[in-house]
Amino acid sequence: MVVIRILNEMARQFETAIIVVTHDEKIIPTFKRIYHIRDGVTHEEAGEGRTFV
């Protein structure tokens, strides 16, 4: 997905965080940190941070 690749490149270039809200589970592994909100409670987990091809 080109948009996710661009967002990740911008985050590295500008040394900033990018917040993405999605239900698309195939892009989730591309992020380093993942937050799930369930029943109003936020849960954090480590992502894989792998490159999306």
C-alpha positions in Angstrom: 0.0 0.0 0.0 1.7 3.2 -1.3 0.0 5.5 1.3 1.3 3.5 4.3 4.8 3.5 2.8 4.7 7.3 2.3 3.4 7.8 5.8 6.2 5.7 7.3 8.8 7.5 5.2 7.5 10.9 6.4 7.5 9.8 10.0 11.2 8.8 9.7 12.2 11.9 7.8 10.5 14.3 10.2 11.1 12.3 13.3 7.4 12.3 14.3 4.6 10.0 15.0 1.8 9.2 12.5 -1.5 8.1 13.9 -3.5 5.8 11.6 -6.9 4.5 12.5 -7.9 1.4 10.6 -9.9 -1.8 10.5 -7.6 -3.1 7.7 -5.6 -5.8 9.5 -3.1 -6.4 6.7 -1.5 -3.0 7.3 -1.2 -3.3 11.1 2.1 -5.2 11.1 3.8 -2.3 9.4 3.7 -0.2 12.5 6.0 -0.3 15.5 3.3 0.4 18.2 -0.3 -0.7 18.0 -3.1 0.5 20.3 -6.5 -1.3 20.4 -9.5 0.3 22.0 -11.9 -2.2 23.4 -14.9 -1.2 25.5 -13.4 2.2 26.1 -10.1 0.8 27.4 -6.8 1.3 25.4 -4.4 -1.7 25.1 -0.9 -1.3 23.7 1.2 -3.9 22.0 4.4 -3.9 20.1 4.1 -4.1 16.4 6.5 -5.7 14.0 7.4 -2.5 12.2 7.9 -4.5 9.0 8.0 -2.9 5.5 4.9 -3.1 3.5 5.4 -4.4 0.0 
